[in-house]
Amino acid sequence: MAQLALMPLTGASEIPPVSHWLDQAQQERLARIRHPARQMQFCAARHLAISLLSEHGLQPALLTQASGRPQALNWPAPDGLSWSHTSAWAGAALGEGRVGLDIESIQPRRNVLAIAEQYFSARECAALRAAFGEAQLSLFYHMWVAKEALLKALGTGLVGGLSRFELLPDKGGWRLFSADPVDWQLAIWHLPGQALCAVASDTAQSWNVPHDYAQLQLQIVAQVG
């Protein structure tokens, strides 16, 4: 079963050592991080990945692919591991096929429309303009966290362009437009402290989450190239 592990970082004081399981690229990246809080965020996400692999009885060696995406050496799906972190949360997802995980903290912004106009499609911007206040802010972050998770599953991250996927609210669900001939799966969890966690995958699977976080299953009613 696909697994999603989440850890609140607010108030956390210590993360078990992870360096032993990191490849050289990740060890060098960790060494370049000077801020203690950012070091903890980095290590927490990888600690969760190590824990998930250990639960499967696997040696949790963590590699970095040429694209920059993480890979668990002994996990059968080479693109089945993803992680993310913010200042308040860390997470790791382990599943089949290609998996992408993103966590975002919802922060009031006066310029969400300006950001959307830079990165989103015209129709997505129109949907945002039709919403107001907290509803607009929530819609923006749901779009953003879903798009980032999709791009991480695709293996490009933001370099792949947020406009590659178009997500539009549709009768209580969502409509996904993409040129990729893939039946993408998306789910979003609402976390305490005004945060969102999204998991995307090209493989249908049920995610085992150890806590009763509120889940929004994105019903993708159509995919158009």
Solvent accessible surface area in square Angstrom, and as a share of the most:
residue,aa,sasa,rsa
1,M,164,0.73
2,A,6,0.05
3,Q,31,0.14
4,L,1,0.01
5,A,13,0.10
6,L,12,0.06
7,M,39,0.17
8,P,73,0.46
9,L,4,0.02
10,T,115,0.67
11,G,80,0.77
12,A,37,0.28
13,S,109,0.70
14,E,147,0.66
15,I,25,0.13
16,P,65,0.41
17,P,130,0.82
18,V,4,0.02
19,S,52,0.34
20,H,150,0.67
21,W,69,0.24
22,L,9,0.05
23,D,32,0.16
24,Q,132,0.58
25,A,51,0.39
26,Q,9,0.04
27,Q,78,0.35
28,E,80,0.36
29,R,120,0.44
30,L,30,0.15
31,A,64,0.50
32,R,162,0.59
33,I,33,0.17
34,R,198,0.72
35,H,104,0.46
36,P,98,0.61
37,A,41,0.32
38,R,148,0.54
39,Q,66,0.29
40,M,41,0.18
41,Q,14,0.06
42,F,2,0.01
43,C,22,0.13
44,A,0,0.00
45,A,0,0.00
46,R,6,0.02
47,H,39,0.17
48,L,14,0.07
49,A,0,0.00
50,I,19,0.10
51,S,35,0.23
52,L,8,0.04
53,L,1,0.00
54,S,59,0.38
55,E,117,0.53
56,H,75,0.33
57,G,68,0.66
58,L,51,0.26
59,Q,113,0.50
60,P,9,0.06
61,A,20,0.16
62,L,0,0.00
63,L,57,0.29
64,T,49,0.28
65,Q,44,0.20
66,A,122,0.94
67,S,76,0.49
68,G,50,0.48
69,R,25,0.09
70,P,20,0.13
71,Q,41,0.18
72,A,2,0.02
73,L,95,0.47
74,N,57,0.29
75,W,36,0.13
76,P,115,0.72
77,A,18,0.14
78,P,73,0.46
79,D,34,0.18
80,G,0,0.00
81,L,1,0.01
82,S,3,0.02
83,W,25,0.09
84,S,10,0.06
85,H,61,0.27
86,T,23,0.13
87,S,84,0.54
88,A,29,0.22
89,W,14,0.05
90,A,0,0.00
91,G,0,0.00
92,A,0,0.00
93,A,0,0.00
94,L,1,0.01
95,G,1,0.01
96,E,102,0.46
97,G,30,0.29
98,R,62,0.23
99,V,0,0.00
100,G,0,0.00
101,L,0,0.00
102,D,7,0.04
103,I,4,0.02
104,E,33,0.15
105,S,24,0.15
106,I,30,0.15
107,Q,96,0.43
108,P,122,0.77
109,R,111,0.40
110,R,251,0.91
111,N,75,0.39
112,V,6,0.03
113,L,54,0.27
114,A,59,0.46
115,I,26,0.13
116,A,0,0.00
117,E,100,0.45
118,Q,132,0.59
119,Y,93,0.35
120,F,14,0.06
121,S,28,0.18
122,A,86,0.67
123,R,121,0.44
124,E,0,0.00
125,C,5,0.03
126,A,52,0.40
127,A,22,0.17
128,L,0,0.00
129,R,117,0.43
130,A,79,0.61
131,A,19,0.15
132,F,158,0.66
133,G,59,0.57
134,E,152,0.68
135,A,63,0.49
136,Q,27,0.12
137,L,29,0.14
138,S,40,0.26
139,L,28,0.14
140,F,5,0.02
141,Y,7,0.03
142,H,13,0.06
143,M,0,0.00
144,W,35,0.12
145,V,0,0.00
146,A,1,0.01
147,K,0,0.00
148,E,25,0.11
149,A,0,0.00
150,L,0,0.00
151,L,1,0.00
152,K,54,0.23
153,A,0,0.00
154,L,27,0.14
155,G,18,0.18
156,T,51,0.30
157,G,20,0.19
158,L,91,0.46
159,V,144,0.83
160,G,24,0.23
161,G,25,0.24
162,L,7,0.04
163,S,78,0.50
164,R,102,0.37
165,F,0,0.00
166,E,21,0.09
167,L,1,0.00
168,L,25,0.12
169,P,63,0.40
170,D,31,0.16
171,K,201,0.85
172,G,86,0.83
173,G,7,0.06
174,W,20,0.07
175,R,73,0.27
176,L,0,0.00
177,F,36,0.15
178,S,5,0.03
179,A,87,0.68
180,D,17,0.09
181,P,135,0.85
182,V,30,0.17
183,D,108,0.56
184,W,3,0.01
185,Q,55,0.24
186,L,3,0.01
187,A,4,0.03
188,I,0,0.00
189,W,6,0.02
190,H,77,0.34
191,L,9,0.04
192,P,83,0.52
193,G,69,0.67
194,Q,122,0.54
195,A,3,0.02
196,L,3,0.01
197,C,0,0.00
198,A,0,0.00
199,V,3,0.01
200,A,0,0.00
201,S,1,0.01
202,D,40,0.21
203,T,40,0.23
204,A,79,0.61
205,Q,42,0.18
206,S,80,0.52
207,W,41,0.15
208,N,66,0.34
209,V,30,0.17
210,P,89,0.56
211,H,104,0.46
212,D,148,0.77
213,Y,34,0.13
214,A,67,0.52
215,Q,95,0.42
216,L,60,0.30
217,Q,83,0.37
218,L,7,0.04
219,Q,104,0.46
220,I,46,0.24
221,V,83,0.48
222,A,29,0.22
223,Q,64,0.29
224,V,74,0.43
225,G,93,0.90
